[in-house]
């Protein structure tokens, strides 16, 4: 991936989401570069990571 990606799994999903664990494990198993995975429903952490990326880009 040429640009940073911030993955935020959610606890709400269709089918067998297991409270977000299925999405979290799928994101962690992607093994793609420039992908940051935060905890389930952690929008604040994703925003913090985005601010760190923005700060380093300037």
PyMOL Python script that loads the backbone (N, CA, C, O; Angstrom):
from pymol import cmd

cmd.read_pdbstr("""\
ATOM      1  N   UNK A   1       0.858  -1.173   0.000  1.00  0.00           N
ATOM      2  CA  UNK A   1       0.000   0.000   0.000  1.00  0.00           C
ATOM      3  C   UNK A   1       0.898   1.228   0.000  1.00  0.00           C
ATOM      4  O   UNK A   1       1.823   1.318   0.808  1.00  0.00           O
ATOM      5  N   UNK A   2       0.643   2.152  -0.875  1.00  0.00           N
ATOM      6  CA  UNK A   2       1.522   3.317  -1.006  1.00  0.00           C
ATOM      7  C   UNK A   2       1.209   4.428  -0.017  1.00  0.00           C
ATOM      8  O   UNK A   2       2.036   5.317   0.183  1.00  0.00           O
ATOM      9  N   UNK A   3       0.049   4.400   0.601  1.00  0.00           N
ATOM     10  CA  UNK A   3      -0.319   5.412   1.598  1.00  0.00           C
ATOM     11  C   UNK A   3      -0.703   4.702   2.895  1.00  0.00           C
ATOM     12  O   UNK A   3      -1.113   3.542   2.865  1.00  0.00           O
ATOM     13  N   UNK A   4      -0.573   5.393   4.039  1.00  0.00           N
ATOM     14  CA  UNK A   4      -0.948   4.756   5.309  1.00  0.00           C
ATOM     15  C   UNK A   4      -2.445   4.442   5.376  1.00  0.00           C
ATOM     16  O   UNK A   4      -3.281   5.222   4.919  1.00  0.00           O
ATOM     17  N   UNK A   5      -2.756   3.298   5.950  1.00  0.00           N
ATOM     18  CA  UNK A   5      -4.141   2.876   6.156  1.00  0.00           C
ATOM     19  C   UNK A   5      -4.325   2.607   7.642  1.00  0.00           C
ATOM     20  O   UNK A   5      -3.514   1.915   8.258  1.00  0.00           O
ATOM     21  N   UNK A   6      -5.392   3.157   8.218  1.00  0.00           N
ATOM     22  CA  UNK A   6      -5.705   2.916   9.626  1.00  0.00           C
ATOM     23  C   UNK A   6      -6.968   2.062   9.667  1.00  0.00           C
ATOM     24  O   UNK A   6      -8.036   2.497   9.238  1.00  0.00           O
ATOM     25  N   UNK A   7      -6.836   0.853  10.182  1.00  0.00           N
ATOM     26  CA  UNK A   7      -7.952  -0.090  10.223  1.00  0.00           C
ATOM     27  C   UNK A   7      -8.579  -0.076  11.612  1.00  0.00           C
ATOM     28  O   UNK A   7      -7.890  -0.261  12.615  1.00  0.00           O
ATOM     29  N   UNK A   8      -9.898   0.148  11.663  1.00  0.00           N
ATOM     30  CA  UNK A   8     -10.633   0.185  12.925  1.00  0.00           C
ATOM     31  C   UNK A   8     -11.742  -0.866  12.869  1.00  0.00           C
ATOM     32  O   UNK A   8     -12.776  -0.632  12.242  1.00  0.00           O
ATOM     33  N   UNK A   9     -11.548  -2.019  13.512  1.00  0.00           N
ATOM     34  CA  UNK A   9     -12.621  -3.011  13.536  1.00  0.00           C
ATOM     35  C   UNK A   9     -13.755  -2.550  14.454  1.00  0.00           C
ATOM     36  O   UNK A   9     -13.511  -1.908  15.476  1.00  0.00           O
ATOM     37  N   UNK A  10     -14.981  -2.877  14.089  1.00  0.00           N
ATOM     38  CA  UNK A  10     -16.130  -2.497  14.908  1.00  0.00           C
ATOM     39  C   UNK A  10     -16.758  -3.730  15.543  1.00  0.00           C
ATOM     40  O   UNK A  10     -16.662  -4.838  15.013  1.00  0.00           O
ATOM     41  N   UNK A  11     -17.395  -3.522  16.672  1.00  0.00           N
ATOM     42  CA  UNK A  11     -18.013  -4.638  17.389  1.00  0.00           C
ATOM     43  C   UNK A  11     -19.352  -5.038  16.782  1.00  0.00           C
ATOM     44  O   UNK A  11     -19.906  -6.081  17.130  1.00  0.00           O
ATOM     45  N   UNK A  12     -19.875  -4.215  15.879  1.00  0.00           N
ATOM     46  CA  UNK A  12     -21.162  -4.502  15.245  1.00  0.00           C
ATOM     47  C   UNK A  12     -20.902  -4.953  13.813  1.00  0.00           C
ATOM     48  O   UNK A  12     -20.209  -4.270  13.059  1.00  0.00           O
ATOM     49  N   UNK A  13     -21.454  -6.091  13.444  1.00  0.00           N
ATOM     50  CA  UNK A  13     -21.257  -6.578  12.087  1.00  0.00           C
ATOM     51  C   UNK A  13     -22.321  -7.587  11.719  1.00  0.00           C
ATOM     52  O   UNK A  13     -23.157  -7.956  12.543  1.00  0.00           O
ATOM     53  N   UNK A  14     -22.284  -8.026  10.489  1.00  0.00           N
ATOM     54  CA  UNK A  14     -23.252  -8.990   9.993  1.00  0.00           C
ATOM     55  C   UNK A  14     -22.688 -10.395  10.137  1.00  0.00           C
ATOM     56  O   UNK A  14     -21.481 -10.601  10.008  1.00  0.00           O
ATOM     57  N   UNK A  15     -23.544 -11.342  10.398  1.00  0.00           N
ATOM     58  CA  UNK A  15     -23.107 -12.723  10.501  1.00  0.00           C
ATOM     59  C   UNK A  15     -22.347 -12.978  11.791  1.00  0.00           C
ATOM     60  O   UNK A  15     -22.699 -12.449  12.846  1.00  0.00           O
ATOM     61  N   UNK A  16     -21.319 -13.779  11.701  1.00  0.00           N
ATOM     62  CA  UNK A  16     -20.533 -14.157  12.877  1.00  0.00           C
ATOM     63  C   UNK A  16     -19.388 -13.168  13.072  1.00  0.00           C
ATOM     64  O   UNK A  16     -18.252 -13.439  12.683  1.00  0.00           O
ATOM     65  N   UNK A  17     -19.691 -12.025  13.673  1.00  0.00           N
ATOM     66  CA  UNK A  17     -18.646 -11.010  13.875  1.00  0.00           C
ATOM     67  C   UNK A  17     -17.901 -11.221  15.184  1.00  0.00           C
ATOM     68  O   UNK A  17     -16.788 -10.721  15.346  1.00  0.00           O
ATOM     69  N   UNK A  18     -18.495 -11.952  16.118  1.00  0.00           N
ATOM     70  CA  UNK A  18     -17.887 -12.252  17.412  1.00  0.00           C
ATOM     71  C   UNK A  18     -17.438 -10.994  18.140  1.00  0.00           C
ATOM     72  O   UNK A  18     -16.358 -10.962  18.730  1.00  0.00           O
ATOM     73  N   UNK A  19     -18.266  -9.963  18.096  1.00  0.00           N
ATOM     74  CA  UNK A  19     -17.964  -8.727  18.814  1.00  0.00           C
ATOM     75  C   UNK A  19     -16.775  -7.970  18.262  1.00  0.00           C
ATOM     76  O   UNK A  19     -16.143  -7.206  18.990  1.00  0.00           O
ATOM     77  N   UNK A  20     -16.460  -8.161  17.007  1.00  0.00           N
ATOM     78  CA  UNK A  20     -15.354  -7.452  16.373  1.00  0.00           C
ATOM     79  C   UNK A  20     -14.068  -8.251  16.273  1.00  0.00           C
ATOM     80  O   UNK A  20     -13.125  -7.828  15.606  1.00  0.00           O
ATOM     81  N   UNK A  21     -14.020  -9.396  16.925  1.00  0.00           N
ATOM     82  CA  UNK A  21     -12.791 -10.203  16.913  1.00  0.00           C
ATOM     83  C   UNK A  21     -12.501 -10.734  15.512  1.00  0.00           C
ATOM     84  O   UNK A  21     -11.341 -10.797  15.105  1.00  0.00           O
ATOM     85  N   UNK A  22     -13.538 -11.114  14.771  1.00  0.00           N
ATOM     86  CA  UNK A  22     -13.324 -11.623  13.408  1.00  0.00           C
ATOM     87  C   UNK A  22     -12.703 -10.552  12.521  1.00  0.00           C
ATOM     88  O   UNK A  22     -11.775 -10.832  11.761  1.00  0.00           O
ATOM     89  N   UNK A  23     -13.216  -9.315  12.615  1.00  0.00           N
ATOM     90  CA  UNK A  23     -12.651  -8.219  11.818  1.00  0.00           C
ATOM     91  C   UNK A  23     -11.231  -7.896  12.262  1.00  0.00           C
ATOM     92  O   UNK A  23     -10.358  -7.654  11.428  1.00  0.00           O
ATOM     93  N   UNK A  24     -10.998  -7.891  13.567  1.00  0.00           N
ATOM     94  CA  UNK A  24      -9.661  -7.604  14.094  1.00  0.00           C
ATOM     95  C   UNK A  24      -8.644  -8.622  13.598  1.00  0.00           C
ATOM     96  O   UNK A  24      -7.563  -8.246  13.144  1.00  0.00           O
ATOM     97  N   UNK A  25      -8.975  -9.894  13.679  1.00  0.00           N
ATOM     98  CA  UNK A  25      -8.046 -10.932  13.227  1.00  0.00           C
ATOM     99  C   UNK A  25      -7.817 -10.864  11.724  1.00  0.00           C
ATOM    100  O   UNK A  25      -6.704 -11.113  11.260  1.00  0.00           O
ATOM    101  N   UNK A  26      -8.841 -10.535  10.964  1.00  0.00           N
ATOM    102  CA  UNK A  26      -8.676 -10.380   9.518  1.00  0.00           C
ATOM    103  C   UNK A  26      -7.725  -9.252   9.177  1.00  0.00           C
ATOM    104  O   UNK A  26      -6.911  -9.373   8.262  1.00  0.00           O
ATOM    105  N   UNK A  27      -7.828  -8.152   9.914  1.00  0.00           N
ATOM    106  CA  UNK A  27      -6.937  -7.013   9.670  1.00  0.00           C
ATOM    107  C   UNK A  27      -5.507  -7.333  10.085  1.00  0.00           C
ATOM    108  O   UNK A  27      -4.559  -6.962   9.393  1.00  0.00           O
ATOM    109  N   UNK A  28      -5.351  -8.018  11.209  1.00  0.00           N
ATOM    110  CA  UNK A  28      -4.008  -8.362  11.673  1.00  0.00           C
ATOM    111  C   UNK A  28      -3.334  -9.374  10.759  1.00  0.00           C
ATOM    112  O   UNK A  28      -2.111  -9.357  10.619  1.00  0.00           O
ATOM    113  N   UNK A  29      -4.101 -10.247  10.141  1.00  0.00           N
ATOM    114  CA  UNK A  29      -3.543 -11.270   9.253  1.00  0.00           C
ATOM    115  C   UNK A  29      -3.273 -10.774   7.844  1.00  0.00           C
ATOM    116  O   UNK A  29      -2.784 -11.540   7.013  1.00  0.00           O
ATOM    117  N   UNK A  30      -3.577  -9.510   7.549  1.00  0.00           N
ATOM    118  CA  UNK A  30      -3.371  -9.001   6.190  1.00  0.00           C
ATOM    119  C   UNK A  30      -1.891  -8.911   5.832  1.00  0.00           C
ATOM    120  O   UNK A  30      -1.537  -9.082   4.665  1.00  0.00           O
ATOM    121  N   UNK A  31      -1.026  -8.649   6.793  1.00  0.00           N
ATOM    122  CA  UNK A  31       0.429  -8.577   6.595  1.00  0.00           C
ATOM    123  C   UNK A  31       0.828  -7.578   5.511  1.00  0.00           C
ATOM    124  O   UNK A  31       1.876  -7.741   4.885  1.00  0.00           O
ATOM    125  N   UNK A  32       0.027  -6.565   5.281  1.00  0.00           N
ATOM    126  CA  UNK A  32       0.367  -5.533   4.303  1.00  0.00           C
ATOM    127  C   UNK A  32       1.155  -4.426   4.995  1.00  0.00           C
ATOM    128  O   UNK A  32       0.921  -4.124   6.165  1.00  0.00           O
ATOM    129  N   UNK A  33       2.086  -3.826   4.265  1.00  0.00           N
ATOM    130  CA  UNK A  33       2.852  -2.725   4.848  1.00  0.00           C
ATOM    131  C   UNK A  33       2.001  -1.461   4.884  1.00  0.00           C
ATOM    132  O   UNK A  33       1.053  -1.321   4.111  1.00  0.00           O
ATOM    133  N   UNK A  34       2.341  -0.554   5.773  1.00  0.00           N
ATOM    134  CA  UNK A  34       1.643   0.727   5.965  1.00  0.00           C
ATOM    135  C   UNK A  34       0.216   0.568   6.461  1.00  0.00           C
ATOM    136  O   UNK A  34      -0.603   1.463   6.256  1.00  0.00           O
ATOM    137  N   UNK A  35      -0.104  -0.550   7.111  1.00  0.00           N
ATOM    138  CA  UNK A  35      -1.429  -0.738   7.688  1.00  0.00           C
ATOM    139  C   UNK A  35      -1.295  -0.736   9.204  1.00  0.00           C
ATOM    140  O   UNK A  35      -0.568  -1.550   9.773  1.00  0.00           O
ATOM    141  N   UNK A  36      -2.001   0.184   9.853  1.00  0.00           N
ATOM    142  CA  UNK A  36      -2.036   0.258  11.308  1.00  0.00           C
ATOM    143  C   UNK A  36      -3.395  -0.242  11.766  1.00  0.00           C
ATOM    144  O   UNK A  36      -4.427   0.217  11.276  1.00  0.00           O
ATOM    145  N   UNK A  37      -3.400  -1.179  12.702  1.00  0.00           N
ATOM    146  CA  UNK A  37      -4.644  -1.729  13.231  1.00  0.00           C
ATOM    147  C   UNK A  37      -4.773  -1.299  14.684  1.00  0.00           C
ATOM    148  O   UNK A  37      -3.870  -1.534  15.487  1.00  0.00           O
ATOM    149  N   UNK A  38      -5.899  -0.667  15.023  1.00  0.00           N
ATOM    150  CA  UNK A  38      -6.170  -0.299  16.409  1.00  0.00           C
ATOM    151  C   UNK A  38      -7.182  -1.283  16.984  1.00  0.00           C
ATOM    152  O   UNK A  38      -7.706  -2.137  16.269  1.00  0.00           O
ATOM    153  N   UNK A  39      -7.449  -1.157  18.268  1.00  0.00           N
ATOM    154  CA  UNK A  39      -8.339  -2.085  18.950  1.00  0.00           C
ATOM    155  C   UNK A  39      -9.788  -1.906  18.494  1.00  0.00           C
ATOM    156  O   UNK A  39     -10.118  -0.942  17.804  1.00  0.00           O
ATOM    157  N   UNK A  40     -10.621  -2.820  18.878  1.00  0.00           N
ATOM    158  CA  UNK A  40     -12.030  -2.822  18.484  1.00  0.00           C
ATOM    159  C   UNK A  40     -12.718  -1.561  19.009  1.00  0.00           C
ATOM    160  O   UNK A  40     -12.610  -1.237  20.191  1.00  0.00           O
ATOM    161  N   UNK A  41     -13.424  -0.853  18.126  1.00  0.00           N
ATOM    162  CA  UNK A  41     -14.163   0.376  18.442  1.00  0.00           C
ATOM    163  C   UNK A  41     -13.271   1.481  19.001  1.00  0.00           C
ATOM    164  O   UNK A  41     -13.746   2.303  19.785  1.00  0.00           O
ATOM    165  N   UNK A  42     -12.012   1.526  18.627  1.00  0.00           N
ATOM    166  CA  UNK A  42     -11.074   2.518  19.162  1.00  0.00           C
ATOM    167  C   UNK A  42     -10.884   3.659  18.163  1.00  0.00           C
ATOM    168  O   UNK A  42      -9.813   3.810  17.575  1.00  0.00           O
ATOM    169  N   UNK A  43     -11.919   4.447  17.981  1.00  0.00           N
ATOM    170  CA  UNK A  43     -11.833   5.597  17.083  1.00  0.00           C
ATOM    171  C   UNK A  43     -10.863   6.643  17.578  1.00  0.00           C
ATOM    172  O   UNK A  43     -10.200   7.300  16.775  1.00  0.00           O
ATOM    173  N   UNK A  44     -10.766   6.815  18.907  1.00  0.00           N
ATOM    174  CA  UNK A  44      -9.824   7.782  19.466  1.00  0.00           C
ATOM    175  C   UNK A  44      -8.387   7.393  19.132  1.00  0.00           C
ATOM    176  O   UNK A  44      -7.584   8.244  18.752  1.00  0.00           O
ATOM    177  N   UNK A  45      -8.064   6.114  19.273  1.00  0.00           N
ATOM    178  CA  UNK A  45      -6.723   5.643  18.940  1.00  0.00           C
ATOM    179  C   UNK A  45      -6.406   5.824  17.471  1.00  0.00           C
ATOM    180  O   UNK A  45      -5.278   6.162  17.112  1.00  0.00           O
ATOM    181  N   UNK A  46      -7.399   5.601  16.617  1.00  0.00           N
ATOM    182  CA  UNK A  46      -7.202   5.800  15.180  1.00  0.00           C
ATOM    183  C   UNK A  46      -6.940   7.267  14.872  1.00  0.00           C
ATOM    184  O   UNK A  46      -6.089   7.588  14.042  1.00  0.00           O
ATOM    185  N   UNK A  47      -7.665   8.155  15.536  1.00  0.00           N
ATOM    186  CA  UNK A  47      -7.431   9.589  15.355  1.00  0.00           C
ATOM    187  C   UNK A  47      -6.062  10.010  15.831  1.00  0.00           C
ATOM    188  O   UNK A  47      -5.417  10.857  15.214  1.00  0.00           O
ATOM    189  N   UNK A  48      -5.613   9.420  16.929  1.00  0.00           N
ATOM    190  CA  UNK A  48      -4.282   9.724  17.451  1.00  0.00           C
ATOM    191  C   UNK A  48      -3.200   9.277  16.478  1.00  0.00           C
ATOM    192  O   UNK A  48      -2.244  10.011  16.229  1.00  0.00           O
ATOM    193  N   UNK A  49      -3.349   8.075  15.928  1.00  0.00           N
ATOM    194  CA  UNK A  49      -2.384   7.580  14.944  1.00  0.00           C
ATOM    195  C   UNK A  49      -2.384   8.475  13.709  1.00  0.00           C
ATOM    196  O   UNK A  49      -1.326   8.756  13.145  1.00  0.00           O
ATOM    197  N   UNK A  50      -3.566   8.922  13.288  1.00  0.00           N
ATOM    198  CA  UNK A  50      -3.650   9.823  12.135  1.00  0.00           C
ATOM    199  C   UNK A  50      -2.925  11.136  12.412  1.00  0.00           C
ATOM    200  O   UNK A  50      -2.271  11.683  11.524  1.00  0.00           O
ATOM    201  N   UNK A  51      -3.036  11.646  13.645  1.00  0.00           N
ATOM    202  CA  UNK A  51      -2.324  12.888  13.978  1.00  0.00           C
ATOM    203  C   UNK A  51      -0.817  12.670  13.993  1.00  0.00           C
ATOM    204  O   UNK A  51      -0.063  13.559  13.598  1.00  0.00           O
ATOM    205  N   UNK A  52      -0.367  11.499  14.443  1.00  0.00           N
ATOM    206  CA  UNK A  52       1.073  11.197  14.411  1.00  0.00           C
ATOM    207  C   UNK A  52       1.585  11.111  12.978  1.00  0.00           C
ATOM    208  O   UNK A  52       2.667  11.611  12.670  1.00  0.00           O
ATOM    209  N   UNK A  53       0.810  10.480  12.106  1.00  0.00           N
ATOM    210  CA  UNK A  53       1.202  10.382  10.697  1.00  0.00           C
ATOM    211  C   UNK A  53       1.265  11.766  10.079  1.00  0.00           C
ATOM    212  O   UNK A  53       2.199  12.080   9.341  1.00  0.00           O
ATOM    213  N   UNK A  54       0.275  12.595  10.377  1.00  0.00           N
ATOM    214  CA  UNK A  54       0.236  13.953   9.833  1.00  0.00           C
ATOM    215  C   UNK A  54       1.404  14.786  10.350  1.00  0.00           C
ATOM    216  O   UNK A  54       1.994  15.563   9.599  1.00  0.00           O
ATOM    217  N   UNK A  55       1.737  14.630  11.616  1.00  0.00           N
ATOM    218  CA  UNK A  55       2.847  15.381  12.205  1.00  0.00           C
ATOM    219  C   UNK A  55       4.177  14.995  11.561  1.00  0.00           C
ATOM    220  O   UNK A  55       5.022  15.857  11.316  1.00  0.00           O
ATOM    221  N   UNK A  56       4.365  13.706  11.288  1.00  0.00           N
ATOM    222  CA  UNK A  56       5.617  13.250  10.679  1.00  0.00           C
ATOM    223  C   UNK A  56       5.704  13.607   9.201  1.00  0.00           C
ATOM    224  O   UNK A  56       6.803  13.671   8.649  1.00  0.00           O
ATOM    225  N   UNK A  57       4.572  13.839   8.555  1.00  0.00           N
ATOM    226  CA  UNK A  57       4.569  14.162   7.129  1.00  0.00           C
ATOM    227  C   UNK A  57       4.983  15.599   6.862  1.00  0.00           C
ATOM    228  O   UNK A  57       5.431  15.923   5.763  1.00  0.00           O
ATOM    229  N   UNK A  58       4.836  16.459   7.856  1.00  0.00           N
ATOM    230  CA  UNK A  58       5.147  17.881   7.657  1.00  0.00           C
ATOM    231  C   UNK A  58       6.620  18.158   7.768  1.00  0.00           C
ATOM    232  O   UNK A  58       7.046  19.304   7.625  1.00  0.00           O
TER     233      UNK A  58
END
""", "prot")
cmd.dss("prot")
cmd.show_as("cartoon", "prot")
cmd.util.cbc("prot")
cmd.orient("prot")
